[in-house]
Amino acid sequence: MEVLSSRILLRPADPGRSQRFYRDVLGLAVYREFGPADSPGIVFFLGPGFLEVSGHGEGGTGPSPMIWLQVRDVRAEHERLAAAGARIVRELREEPWGLVEMWIEDPDGVRIVVVEVPEAHPLRRDPRS
């Protein structure tokens, strides 16, 4: 399979509320809007990928996606997100695998893992010889 592009699709119970969360609380930049002016879908930049928040969810309880966001400074993001009113469900900690993580939730309970890869972590090393 050759993947040319990808995005995560969310169909939240309240699209406007979730769109405000991703735009105003997380601070994601808007890639594009589409659909009717009174209820547009919004696609956000998500690093080299995209996050589309559009339509309405069916309201059932099913498996929920998790979003993994790598940032440069997770401590600064922790302060900023807490001040913006984000629901922090797991405080900052260094994981046994060496990443520094915190978890937050969007208004529909989608878990968002905010991660910093420390300077000395193997993910930062160039494996080429």
C-alpha positions as CSV (number, residue, x, y, z in Angstrom):
1,M,0.0,0.0,0.0
2,E,1.3,3.4,-0.9
3,V,-0.3,6.1,1.3
4,L,-0.3,9.4,-0.5
5,S,-2.2,11.4,2.2
6,S,-4.0,10.6,5.4
7,R,-6.2,12.2,8.0
8,I,-8.1,11.4,11.1
9,L,-11.8,11.8,10.8
10,L,-13.9,12.8,13.8
11,R,-17.7,12.9,13.8
12,P,-18.4,14.5,17.2
13,A,-21.8,14.9,18.9
14,D,-21.4,18.7,18.7
15,P,-19.2,19.6,15.7
16,G,-19.0,23.3,16.6
17,R,-17.9,22.7,20.1
18,S,-15.2,20.2,19.0
19,Q,-14.0,22.6,16.2
20,R,-13.6,25.4,18.7
21,F,-11.6,23.0,21.0
22,Y,-9.2,22.0,18.2
23,R,-8.9,25.6,16.9
24,D,-9.0,27.7,20.0
25,V,-7.8,25.4,22.9
26,L,-5.3,23.2,21.0
27,G,-4.4,26.0,18.6
28,L,-4.4,23.9,15.4
29,A,-4.2,25.8,12.2
30,V,-7.1,25.4,9.7
31,Y,-6.1,23.8,6.4
32,R,-9.6,24.3,4.8
33,E,-13.3,24.6,5.5
34,F,-16.0,23.0,3.4
35,G,-19.7,22.4,3.2
36,P,-22.5,24.8,4.2
37,A,-21.6,28.1,5.8
38,D,-23.8,27.6,8.8
39,S,-22.3,24.2,9.6
40,P,-18.9,23.8,7.8
41,G,-16.6,20.9,8.1
42,I,-13.1,21.9,9.1
43,V,-9.8,20.2,8.3
44,F,-6.9,21.1,10.5
45,F,-3.2,20.7,10.0
46,L,-1.8,18.0,12.2
47,G,1.9,18.0,11.6
48,P,2.4,16.2,8.3
49,G,-1.2,14.9,8.5
50,F,-4.7,16.3,8.9
51,L,-7.6,16.2,11.3
52,E,-11.1,16.6,9.9
53,V,-13.9,17.5,12.3
54,S,-17.2,17.4,10.4
55,G,-20.7,15.9,10.5
56,H,-22.4,14.4,13.5
57,G,-21.5,11.3,15.4
58,E,-24.2,8.6,16.0
59,G,-23.8,9.1,19.8
60,G,-23.1,5.4,20.5
61,T,-20.3,4.2,22.7
62,G,-17.7,2.6,20.6
63,P,-14.0,2.5,20.4
64,S,-12.6,6.0,20.2
65,P,-9.5,7.0,18.3
66,M,-6.5,8.5,20.1
67,I,-4.5,11.3,18.6
68,W,-0.7,11.5,19.2
69,L,0.8,14.9,18.9
70,Q,4.6,15.4,19.1
71,V,5.6,18.9,20.4
72,R,8.9,20.6,21.0
73,D,8.2,21.5,24.7
74,V,5.5,19.5,26.4
75,R,5.9,21.4,29.7
76,A,5.1,24.7,28.0
77,E,2.1,23.0,26.3
78,H,0.9,21.7,29.6
79,E,0.9,25.2,31.0
80,R,-0.8,26.7,27.9
81,L,-3.4,24.0,27.7
82,A,-4.3,24.1,31.4
83,A,-4.7,27.8,31.2
84,A,-6.9,27.4,28.1
85,G,-9.2,25.0,30.0
86,A,-8.2,21.7,28.4
87,R,-9.2,18.7,30.4
88,I,-6.0,17.0,31.5
89,V,-6.6,13.4,32.2
90,R,-3.0,12.3,32.8
91,E,-0.4,14.7,34.1
92,L,3.1,15.1,32.6
93,R,5.4,12.2,33.2
94,E,8.4,10.5,31.7
95,E,7.4,7.1,30.4
96,P,9.6,4.0,30.8
97,W,10.2,4.2,27.1
98,G,11.8,7.6,27.5
99,L,9.1,9.9,26.1
100,V,7.6,12.7,28.1
101,E,3.8,12.6,27.8
102,M,0.6,14.1,29.1
103,W,-3.0,13.2,28.0
104,I,-5.9,15.5,27.5
105,E,-9.4,14.9,26.2
106,D,-11.5,16.8,23.6
107,P,-15.2,17.6,24.4
108,D,-16.3,14.1,23.3
109,G,-13.7,12.2,25.3
110,V,-11.2,11.6,22.5
111,R,-7.8,11.1,24.1
112,I,-5.0,13.3,22.9
113,V,-1.5,12.2,23.8
114,V,0.9,15.2,23.8
115,V,4.5,14.0,23.6
116,E,8.0,15.4,23.7
117,V,10.9,13.3,22.4
118,P,13.8,14.2,24.6
119,E,17.1,15.2,23.0
120,A,18.9,12.0,24.0
121,H,16.0,9.6,23.0
122,P,16.8,7.0,20.3
123,L,14.0,8.5,18.1
124,R,16.2,11.6,17.7
125,R,19.3,9.6,16.5
126,D,20.0,9.2,12.8
127,P,20.1,5.4,12.2
128,R,22.0,5.8,9.0
129,S,25.7,5.0,9.1
